[in-house]
Structures are given as structure tokens and as C-alpha cells.
């Protein structure tokens, strides 16, 4: 018995050593991680936010930005009073009234608004996450999650990339060709699924999904999902005025091309940034831009295997060089903040 007690006494310093070692290792790892990643985007106090708002840097852009803009289509605003739209989708509702009436009235798509917890914020901080390769190994996940509103696009994955892109998604903008058949695989349960209707077929796709009608696949640049398992309560339809103003004011591209030219529309990414400028007090971005490398095998996204050579697709409807110039201008004017560290 005495021998056993002596051995126990001898083991105490050893046990204390290992406890202290593992505790210090865990503490140092989290401390270093926080110093590296948490400090990139400090939380904004109400005073700091009000100071940014007071500067009104977006006013010099002359973009008709309205910080109280309603983001989503709402039944009573468009169908119970006189409503005239001079342009069809993507810049207006001309010719789409009947299908929208069926979707918004009969299926009662959500409550047409942002969550109350966000609407009531004194200072709304937004971050718009592009899908660019620059996010790979960026370790921006913690900084991204710190924002009140995280906006993502299309079917870009989150699971497995949390360290670089975060795991929070407030809203995800998509159109039929970019939709995931099961949004819950990559989003929080309360993520708003925001349909951006670029064409009449996009609304037809939604109507067919919601009412289980015969699916049509012709007219899409790639077949959209024939089954969509998204939560109807979280579904929203973006007001086309945001695409209209993004094109006419921000990008200054013609809304009605002449001489049979292929139409050029804003990308979902630049649209999301304009939307954020209208709704949020502080707007950050991450993951925008394409690799500077001329190597055609260089990957485009932080996920998948799509390479630069695929950018030569002849039917592209976006002016990506123009959009890059506009993003640089917004950043230089401090209307938006880039989370990536510039050299």
C-alpha cells in the first residue's frame, strides 16, 4: 500500500506537466489564430458605423442608392394598384405580371422581407463573397462570419471550406442554372434563397417547381434542377430595379442593345454588391476577381476544377473587365472594403 502511494505521488508532477502542456498548446493556437484572422475585420461600434454613414461616400457615385430600399417583390406593391413596367426582365416586369401574380398570390411565397433581427440593427455590416480562387487558403472565415449579413452567390460550396469562406450565409442569390437542388446542403436553415430572374423562363421554372407542373429545359444555357428542395418560407424574388440600376447607373451599359447585339447583363456578383450598398451601412467584399496569371490551366474558383481557359465561352453575357474596373473604383473611394490584404 505504501509503495502504491509513493508511485501516485511521483505521477502527480508528470500529470500536471501534460495538463499544462496541452492547455498551453490549445491556448496559443487559438491566440495566434485570432491574432492572424480575427483582427482583419474589427467589429464596428455604433459610433464607428455612424461615422462611416456620415461620410456618405456612396453619394458621390451618383447611383440612386437608397439605404431603405425594399429588396424583394411584394404582391400588394405590384398587383393591387396601377403598375406599369416599360421593360421586360431582367430590368422590369413587363410581360411577367401573370406568372408573378400566380407565384406571389397563390403560393404565398414567404413574407417578402428581411428577418426582423436584421431590420432592427442600428448598423448593418455586409460582406459579399465572390467565388474567386483568391479565397483559397485565405483564412478569412472568421472575419467573414463577423459580419451581420453574409451574401453568397449561386451554388458555391461552404462545407469543407469554412476556414477560408466562413460558415454563415444570410442570403444566397441564384438563378435556375446556378441553383442547387438541395440548398440545405450548403446553407443555414434560415438562409434566404433569393431568385434573380434574368428572363421569363426563370420565373416559369420557379412556377413549375412550386406547382409541380411539367418541367421545361429548353432555353437555358444548361439544364436547371428538375427538383428543388429549398424551404418555401425562405424564398424571395429580387426586385428587378436592382439589376436595372446596376446596369444603367453602376456599369453604364445599354439596357436595350441595338443591331442584334448580344445583351450584356450585370453578373450576380456585381449585382450583390450594389444590393449591399443599398441595404447595409458597411460593405465588405472577398473572393472577387480572376487570377492575373496568363496560365490557361489556372483555376478560377476556390472550389472545383474550372480553369481559366473556360473563360473564353462565346456566349458570356457579362463585361467582366468593366466590372473589375468598377470594383476597383468602389474600393478606392472606400465605398466598399476588400478583406484581402493588398501587396
TILO-331385 format. One record per residue: x, z, y of N, C-alpha, C in turn. Coordinates in steps of 0.001 Angstrom, whole numbers, plus 500000, padded with zeros to 6 digits. Atoms other than C-alpha are relative to their C-alpha. Example, Ala and Ser with C-alpha at 12.3 -4.5 7.8 and 13.67 -1.06 7.14 Angstrom:
500890500000498810512300507800495500500900500000501200
499180499940498810513670507140498940499230500730501090
END
This chain:
500828500000498791500000500000500000500859500000501254
499093499954498857502841500863502370500695498662500219
499330501303499912504549497561501546499077498970500648
500976500937499439501364495620502352499828500226501502
500148499688498571501006497418505693501201499497500789
498786500457499320504614496628506568499980498494500198
500078501455499882504055492910505867498981499566501060
501019500322498994500916492889508006500552500179501417
499416499740498688502831494438510906500979498888500378
499035501060499730505544491789510570499309498673500351
500698501269499758502942488982510611499344499942501373
500692499988498711501365490100513885500727499173501055
499306500827498995504119488621516159499920498507499713
500083501422500372504012485368514185498636499418500368
501352500463499680500239485077514573499801499876501504
500105500059498545500464485872518275500734498798500564
499224501151499554503135483192518672499186498703499857
500763501224500240500948480479517107498751499927500885
501172499987499126497868481572519085500381499584501417
499537500340498648499810481414522356500445498555500096
499502501373500003501392478082521381498846498999500097
501111500950500002498121476309520618499140500119501257
500756499827498766496363477837523627500701499319501174
499252500609498899499118476747525994500012498487499896
500007501451500199499214473272524449498665499406500443
501329500474499624495440472846524877499818500057501510
500155499827498549495552474195528443500802498963500773
499142500942499289498462471998529502499476498577499897
500534501349500174496900468864528030498822499753500938
501159500167499131493655469436529920500394500049501466
499546499906498617495510470418533096500628498691500452
499331501255499669497680467301533019498990498860500088
501016501047499993494707465097532141499185500048501274
500797499868498783492748466492535067500808499577501224
499168500380498868495671466059537452500153498487500090
499809501452500020496053462451536349498719499250500325
501225500778499939492421461411536195498955500581500952
501068499406499202490168463900537985500234499808501489
499703500057498569491955463595541296499798498616500600
500115501361499475491404459834541584498743499826500850
501222500112499242487855460251542866499456501388500278
500473498653499706487210463586544569498496500007500223
501414499858499728483667464857544734499784500042501508
500270500059498577482065464263548124499067501136500394
500877498988499459480660467196550043498991499334500925
501004500555499108477606466720552232500630499618501335
499328500295498734479861466856555308500772498687499911
499233501232500170482172464131553951499087498790499909
500939501107500169479222461985552971499368499627501336
500599500270498690477568462341556379500995499315500931
498963500626499177480876461394557992500129498515499666
499924501396500424481020458202555936498775499225500481
501233500657499554477395457404556746500045499731501503
499947500127498542478017457992560454500875498832500446
499109501102499633480784455383560454499292498648499920
500835501200500108478226452753559389500829498724499879
499106501156500124480949450349558281499286498763499462
500717501141500547478403448200556487499258499205501082
500764500690498958476653447344559773500739498768500522
499228501139499495479500445059560841499960498819499039
500102501086500978478857443000557695498816499084500303
501187500783499648475510441817559113499293499474498757
500569500392501285473950441812555655498546500415499831
501386499520500103470475443178556452499859501115498973
500030498904500957471300446264554411499040501074500490
500962498946499702468530448846554289500174501113498987
499697498917500927469517452188552786498766500587499329
501235499507500611465860452934551974499255498889499258
500638501145500646465188449644550209499414500383498643
500593499812501328462853449640547217500628498974499069
499203500855500871464764448231544285499172499131499059
500684500647501117462121447221541772498615499482500397
501320500557499762458976445127541676498925501041499680
501075499029500155455804447159542048498672499281500143
501252500745500066452298445997541256499243499979501320
500868499951498823450409447179544331500617499330501224
499346500624498849453013445773546716499912498480499985
499921501455500112452704442229545429498701499320499596
501179500671500521449271441637543976498678500526500550
501259499501499452446707443796545741499894499736501499
500108500426498610447410442356549171500620498609500110
499518501367499835448285438966550565501507499940499842
498556500125500253451669437912549266500347498528499849
499561501382500060453288434586549917501505499952499804
498576500157500250456677433639548488500325498519500100
499681501404499761458253430419549683500946499421498968
499001500460500952460929430244546996499679500488498591
500138499538501384460802430393543194501196500875499621
498854499254500508463128432542541090501249499124500036
499725498567499962465820433686541419499826500656501356
500011499466498643465199434107545154498613500341500518
501364499693499593461426434513545292499088500040498790
500969499834501084458243434896543250499059498816499858
500892501150500043456647431504543838499918499421498585
500214500536501343455135430309540554500103501028498896
499839498953501033455782433601538747498947501090500107
500963498931499726452817435604540046499180500378498765
500917499704501108450625435295536955500697500771498878
499302499295501079453234436367534406500395501396500438
499675498665499493454324439247536625498762500884500020
501240499243500004450708440315537009499702500532498606
500277499569501368450333440445533241500959501103499576
498995499008500410453571442383532741499779501327500713
500069498766499218453119444898535551498655500703499890
501337499398500038449364445439535241499593500403498588
500520499737501339448548445187531563500905500891499163
499113499194500834451645446716530055500458501263500718
499670498810499220452127449288532838501476500359499864
498556499807500113455903448923532997500450501133500923
499388498846499338457225452349533982499280500403501284
500584499579498722456649453859537419500699499332501179
499415500875498987458707451298539358501021500679500912
499140499273499069461090453857540857501244500544499321
498841499284500497464381455667540514499586501429499652
500331498611500329464402459179538979499979500884501244
500135499090498866463359461943541376501299500750500269
498750499255499840466640463771540738501030499228500814
499094500844499219468497460825542303499430499743501386
500638500271498705465986460033545047500193501163500970
499945498823499141466275463608546356501412500389500432
498631499653499654470080463615546684500271499787501489
499615500156498597471456464194550176501067498922500168
498936501010499970474457461999549385500055499332498639
499972500726501275474257459314546703501333499277499863
498742500703500288477585458236545242499779499059498833
500200501046501004477552454999543261501339499454499545
498871500783500470480096453273541083499444498837499180
500405501210500715479623449704539854501144499602499081
498970500253500998481511448986536640499970498539499568
499844501359500509482682445433536063500502500052498568
499594500059501408483721444277532628501415499481499819
498685500620500019487245443153533520501043500720499165
498909499504500837490409443621531484500747501149500671
499283498949499260491815445893534229499573501402499582
500463498681500435489744448748532781500709500484498738
499356499619501257491661448698529515501197500898500278
498934498994499831493939451775529321500099500514501437
499994499539498608492943452708532891499800501507500126
500305498556499982491857456280532017499137500389501198
500880499734498859489175456076534718498681500654499595
501283499483500486486420457549532550499503501223500736
500409498770499319486393460986534182499595499725501434
500315500341498610486431459528537702498670499261500091
501254500748500009483577457176536832498820500935499784
501095499087500311481428459947535354499644500915501161
500239499076498899481760461986538550498992499469501014
500959500577499063479514459591540495498560500332499589
501411499728500278475786460267540803499353498856499237
500632501191500572474876456715539837501084499083499453
499063500916500650476814454571537366499227498748499595
500688501265500247475764450914537274500881499122499114
499282500915500907476807448669534386499209498707499863
500619501314500111476074445042533591500004499480498575
500105500771501231474913443026530633500168500882498769
499897499237501250475871444209527141501378500622499818
498660499411500089479286445712527968499934501343499261
500060498771500806480025448492525431500560501211500727
499511498711499510480614452158526231500626500797498860
499526499213501143481028453782522820501358499483499531
498650500360500407484686453827521861500918499689501167
499205500307498809485836453093525422499828501073501083
500364498975499033484806456364527077501161500427500900
498872499548499197488297457307528243500252499069501186
499745500982498943488532454112530305498774499713500864
501194500425499260484915453444531331498962501103500165
500969498925499912483182456827531080498893499845498973
501116500068500960480057457568529072498651500203500676
501230499808499235477446457824531812499491498653500492
500602501239499503475049454993532625498649500332500615
501256499736499306472312455375535225499076498798499914
500784501223500148471164451778535224500898498873499496
499276501156500538472167448602533428499224498746500357
500614501270499631471425445185534884500244498988498886
499861500986501074470776442425532360499016498865500227
500950501104500087469064439088531787499912499647498523
500228500166501438467781437762528437501236499639499190
498825500418500776471005436029527340501046501108499875
498996498928500038473031439169528084499426501314499474
500657498774500451470559441681526633500512500421498623
499723499445501323471397443951523723498665500251499308
501283499836500681468674444034521074499610501472499898
500272498565500052469026447847520942500822500714501075
499252499380498901470055449326524330500461501422499714
499626498613500281470205452855522879501373500120499351
498691499942500656473403451944521030501120500255500999
498927499894499015475430451878524269499594500756501265
500485499369498776473315453769526826499445501387499728
500701498730500080471957457213527538498509499725499810
501451500220500186468284457670526576499250499771501304
500715500147498728467312457863530261500569498898500883
499457501122499230469294454801531376498897499020500371
500961501013499576467182452410533423500494498624499569
499692501362500416467132448920531906499371499054501018
500490500774498859466860446569534901500148498507499711
499987501446500229465897442966534191500214499277501323
499759500867498846467329440474536684499464498618499637
500564501304500367465068437398536462500622498870500815
499384501139499332467137434323537301499105498758499943
500836501183500196464487431870536079498674500427499375
501328499712500544460876431672534948500069500374498527
499864499713501426461978431683531307500365501455499735
499609498601500198463431435171531783498775500910499975
501236499222500014460018436583532622499140499651498787
500726500394501204458457434571529809500553500732498781
499362499262501111460977436161527407499510501440499971
500453498612499953460001439632528596498542500115499580
501415499975500387456287438849528262499843499843498493
500081500218501442456833437558524727500439501234499218
499524498788500664458770440690523795498954501108500091
500923498894499780456276443129525315498681499816499271
501304500252500588453160441454523920500101499374498605
499766500524501351454696440284520661499427498589499842
500425501386500057453989436645521431501064499150499317
499043500908500632455675433658519850501218499826500892
498756500088499232459325433573520923500407498551500213
499470501320499664460776430542522689501483500148500316
498551499900499796464540429926522668500565498823500791
499503501153499244464824426563524406500065500339501489
499845499774498575466055426556527997500987501100500345
498997498959499785468513429449527569501381499456499650
498665500508500310472274428883527620500537500569498692
499779499545501367472419430993524480498746500766499586
501256499365500422469583432426522349499958501483500356
500137498576499697468366435779523698499496500751498768
500514499237501139467412438619521327498515499709499753
501402500220500350464176437972519491499268501329499808
500539498641500070463682441719519129500738500828501030
499381499136498984464292444180521964499441501397499821
500422498647500330464203447877521132500143500973501171
499875499132498830464534449188524686498757500847500220
501109499101499680462360452019525965499218499412501182
500816500610498959459489450566527977499917500903501222
500085499067498871459342453712530116501207499889500923
498780500118499204462876452936531328500214498584500529
499862501392499598462285449237532010499611499814501467
500296500364498619462389447906535580500286498508500177
499737501397499648462343444412537138500522499979501429
499376499990498680464694443907540074499252499076500965
500645500811498967463135442658543275500910498810500328
499162501191499742464326439047543878500595499954501396
499424500026498657465032439824547531501478500377499978
498591499618500066468348441345546440500883498805499637
499257501229500295469502438077544878499972499063501208
500152500855498821468188436246547939501022500394501067
499082499546498954470222438384550361501457499963499549
498633500100500509473287438474548123500520498579500172
499605501405499886473339434673548116500102499568501455
500075500540498643472318433979551723500870500760500997
499273499193499029473993436872553550501426500321499548
498675499569500457476881438094551409500892498823499629
499183501130500468478075434883549725499836498760500874
500288501140499133476521432438552197500054498679499234
500116501206500803475694429871549546498584499452500167
501330500589499794472764427413549791499007500469498940
501034499549500929469536428646548244499338498828499288
500601501191500595468271425130547583501016498864500069
498957501034499986471132422772546604499407498603500152
500467501364499752470819419152547684500730499012499087
499364501112500720471646415867545991500250500317498529
499926499724501432471009417135542455501225500827499603
498848499159500332473930419559542652499564501142499090
500286498833500830474158422301540046499875501221500902
500165498830499138472822425501541655501086501037499749
499027498916500098475305428287542360499277501290500350
500678498734499803473916431800541986501003501147499996
499131498824500088475445435244542516500116500476498552
499836499387501324476892436850539402499304501353499985
500633498679500112475325440035538084500866501068500648
499101499012499433478417441928539240499903500110501508
500074499966498533478312440938542920498608500434500440
501356499545499719474540441469542863499917501526499903
500027498542500184475044445025541548500675500718501163
499306499385498863477481445778544380499113499958501246
500904500082498848475030444517547011498851500983499851
501060499032500256472296446608545399500481501411500316
499440498667499750474562449684545531500174500248501492
499831499857498555475331449058549213498670500298500689
501320499747499443471595449142549865499452501373499647
500628498779500498470895452315547925500883501241500119
499090498859500073473999454518547954500740500211501312
499249499647498801475959456311550663501492499738499834
498597500275500320479364455966548963500013499074498793
499987501002501074480051452896546802501431499773499525
498709500279500622482996452605544413499823498873498989
500026501055501012483903449765542061501195500166499068
498898500016500967486071449390538972499747498878499004
500130501028501026486768446615536497499617498628500501
500320501323499472486280443642538819501274499160500115
498871500915499891488496440569538999500473499518498647
499455500606501204490234438378536475501517500102500018
498537499875500051493848438565535264500691498943500849
499232500942499184496365436980537623500838499062499141
499172500795500902498240435643534631499393498619499767
500448501355500291498033431886534034499909499742498499
500065500114501451498224432525530303498547499862499561
501377500270500398495069430964528908499530500876498838
500362499109501102495192433415525996499766501432500455
500191498646499468494972436457528284498520500377499904
501375499555500163491836438484527550499335500250501352
500760499846498759489116438639530224499429501405500130
500719498737499954487266441833529308500804501148499385
499365498835500614488284445361528358499589500148498537
500495500003501373486475444694525078499994498564499495
500162501336500567486192441745522713501245499144500070
498876500926500112488402438679522312499854498757500879
500172501169499136487191436295525037501223499844500899
498755500254499266490251434693526655499743499165501257
500103500719498730490950433005529997499561498549499819
500323501417500200490554429541528502498491499763499986
501452500149500035486821430191528149499404499913501396
500498500065498632486526430326531942499776498568500471
500169501394499618486573426540532022498655499429499569
501327500460500418482985426397530798499353499193501130
500434500925498950481484423441532664498677500374500647
501322499698499450478025424898533163499947501358500696
499995498732499274479128428016535037499255499842501323
500808500062498778476726428766537896500450501019501032
499497499004499063478915431254539780501260499487500701
498791500317499239481513430741542516500882501255499981
499241498772500223483959433356541218501100500202501039
498962499862498981486704432613543752499394500500501313
500694499537498801484229433082546601499641501485499874
500372498598500221483026436353545101501217500910500098
498774499201499917486626437604544786500402500215501460
499684499879498569487196436905548495499087501017500684
500959499086499391484047438797549444500301501441499590
499665498651500464485022441805547310501214500542500734
498798499579499265488430441906548999499629500370501434
500432499714498631486744441792552394499265501343500072
500737498734500019484379444647551496500941501186499839
499031498928500212487301446719550289500853500229501240
499181499872498793489419446004553361499239500694501128
500824499381498966486527447079555574499544501401499605
500341498681500533486146450233553451498500500186499817
501410499911500356482530449387552700499859500413498545
499942499559501393483456449876549038501386500566499729
498730499381500368486235451869547360500357499572498586
499541500445501315488240450461544468500708501153499304
499393498874500729489080453090541848501360499654499433
498700500390500528492049451077540614501090500241501050
498877499761499106495383452039542101500703498678500293
499333501257499629496876449101544034501490500234500107
498538499909499893500599448424543872500441499660501408
END
